[in-house]
Amino acid sequence: MKRSRICLVVGASRGIGFAIADRMAADGHDVALAARSREGVDAAALALASAHGSRTMGTVCDVTSGTDVESLFATIERHWSPVEVLVISAGAGFGCPLTSTSDDQWQRALDLNLTAPFRCVRRALPAMVQAGWGRIVIVASVVAKRGESQVSAYTASKHGVLGLVRAAAVEYARKHITVNAVCPGYVDTPMTDDTVASVSARTGRSPEEARALLARRQPIGRLIDPAEVAEAVRFCIVNAGVNGQGINVDGGAIQS
């Protein structure tokens, strides 16, 4: 991209989402950050504006609410213009045996990891079609491509979101809109801290042992840096020939 674009990063107050927003701001784009916490998203937007001199906007949004999603896009359109680059990084998982997973837990995983991205993509597409250009990237997971024990609801929701990406990519390819997913392994983020705590509680290992166990799941022997995920997202945005892909950022755990 040679000119500044209107970018929206959902789930941007910390972790992977913040790293993505930071990379976009460093490239000179206007970046709207969305998250559930007003304090967190305002601090993140201010940090990016101070670091890069870019135009930023912090917006509060619960993406599991259709009303909030509509308000989010309308706010950006009112203050700036329609979203040209949409990156969805909001998501969460939990560890639980399949037979102990409740209907409510299952539904919450689908609502956040699949239905929320669907609503955001659906809302963003009309303006992109009208403009004749758009980029959409969803942060999925390596479990969008493989099954994993103790995370059946998370795995199913991430498989679903990869299907959404592939279908949308084909449907809108001739409109000069690309839709891709980035599929990280275990990343050094607060979400992985939660996973470490869960593994530690479930297995009796110390937090240090649990973290080392997750690091060893990846051939490089360490957790992925959020900035490495952000670079993969940037690749999807700047390269118009990349479409309908699930790009692994996992140190070689899944080879495709």
JOTA-V942434 format. One record per backbone hydrogen bond with DSSP energy under -0.5 kcal/mol. NH is the residue of the N-H (numbers start at 0). CO is the residue of the C=O. If there is no record, write none. Layout:
# JOTA-V942434
nh-><NH	NH>
co-><CO	CO>
This chain:
# JOTA-V942434
nh-><6	6	7	8	9	9	10	11	16	17	18	19	20	21	22	23	24	25	26	27	28	29	30	30	31	31	32	32	33	34	37	40	41	42	43	44	45	46	47	48	49	50	51	52	53	55	56	58	58	60	62	64	65	68	69	70	71	72	73	74	75	76	77	78	79	83	84	85	86	86	87	88	88	95	95	99	100	100	101	105	106	107	108	109	110	111	112	113	114	115	117	118	119	120	121	122	123	124	125	127	128	129	130	131	132	133	134	135	136	137	138	139	139	141	143	144	145	150	151	154	155	156	157	158	159	160	161	162	163	164	165	166	167	168	169	170	171	172	172	174	175	176	177	179	180	181	182	183	184	186	187	188	192	193	194	195	196	197	198	199	200	201	202	203	209	210	211	212	213	214	215	216	216	217	220	223	227	228	229	230	231	232	233	234	235	236	237	238	239	241	242	243	246	246	247	248	252	254	255>
co-><4	29	84	31	7	86	33	33	13	13	14	15	16	17	18	19	20	21	22	24	23	4	28	54	6	29	30	56	8	58	35	36	37	38	39	40	41	42	43	44	45	46	47	48	47	53	30	32	56	34	60	61	63	64	65	66	67	68	69	70	71	72	73	74	75	5	5	134	7	84	136	9	86	93	149	96	96	97	99	101	102	103	104	105	106	107	108	109	109	110	113	114	115	116	117	118	119	120	121	123	124	125	126	127	127	175	83	177	85	179	87	137	181	183	140	141	141	147	95	150	151	152	153	154	155	156	157	158	159	160	161	162	163	164	165	166	167	168	169	171	172	171	133	135	244	137	246	181	248	184	223	186	188	189	190	191	192	193	194	195	196	197	198	199	205	206	207	208	209	210	211	212	213	214	217	185	224	224	225	226	227	228	229	230	231	232	233	234	237	238	240	178	180	244	245	182	249	252	253>
